Amino acid sequence: MKNSVESEELIADVKEDIELFGESFKVFAIYSYALVNGQDFEWISSYVDAEKPTRDEIAEPELFDEEDEKLYQKAISDFEHNIESLKQTKHEEMTLVELLIKLVKQNEIM
């Protein structure tokens, strides 16, 4: 049996993140499952950052202000929430470029 998963939107998100963070930025790919024609089928359905945010990603160190600190604390909180949510999933750490390659294959008929 051949299956494919429409992954265009996820591919676009990964390409955008590659532009922002670079190809080697680490993420956790999150897998979903379904029973298709009596067989298990798994696919990558989302991803979250595997690298903890830094203040430098928010603003230049010499320009960092109170508003930037709020943004940084929100980014840390979101990161910790995402890492906690991984406990209920099958996930795999990889770079953004590795994820992109898998998603392009996933988008094709396998």
N, C-alpha and C positions, 0 to 999 in steps of 0.2 A: 504494500500500500504506500502511495506517495502522498505526503502532506506538505502544505506550506502555510505559513502564517504571515498575514499582512503586517509588515513591520516598517512601512514607509515613515510613519510619524516618529517612531523610536529611532530610526536611522537618522532622520533630520536632527533630532535632539542630540544624538551622539556627535554628529558632525559639528554642530554648534559648540558643544562642550570641548571638542578637539581644538577648535579655533580659540576658545577662551583659556583652556588649561594645558593643552598640548597632548600629543599622542600617547605619552607614557603615563599620564595621570591614571591612578588606580581607582577602580570602581568594583562594586559587587553586582554581578548580573544576577537577577532574581528569576527563578524558573516557576512556571505554572504548569499544571497537569490537567488532562482531560482524558476521558475514555472515548475513543473514536473507533467505531466499528468493532467494539470488543477488545481493542488494544490500547495500552497506555500510550499517550502522546505527550511529550513535554516540549516547552518552548521558552525562550527568554521573553518575559513580559514587561520587565522594567529593570532599572538599575539605580543604585545609590552610590554616593561618594564613599570611597574606602580611606581617603586621606582626610585627616582632621583639618578644618579650616584654620588659616593663620591670619593674624592681623594684617600682614603685608598684602593679602588678597583683597582686603577691604579698602585700604588706602596706603599711600606712602607714609612710612613711619613718622617723618617730620610733620606731616599734615594730619595725622590721626587725632580726631577730636571726640567729644562726648557722643555725638550722633554716630560716628563710626564705631564707637565702643558698643552702642546699642545694636547696630547691625551685626557686629562680630558676635555678641552674646546670642543673638537670634540664630546666627549660622551655627554656632556651637550646639545650641539646644536642638536645632533641626537635625544636625549630624548625629547627636546622641540618640535621638528618637529613631532615626533611620537604622542605626546599628542595633538598637534594641529590637526593632521589628524584624530583623533578620533571623532571630531565634526561631520563628515559626515558618521559615522558608528553606527551600533548597537554594543555595546561592554559590557563586564561584567568583573568586577575586581574579581580576584581569585588568589589562590596560584598556583605555578607550579604543585604541586601534584594534586590539584583539576582539573587543566587543563588536566593533563595526564589522569586522570580517565575519563573525558568527551571525550577525543580524542580516547581512546581505545574503548569506547562504540560506538562512531561515526564511527569507522573503521569496526565495526561488522554490520551485517544486523539487522536493527531495526524493 
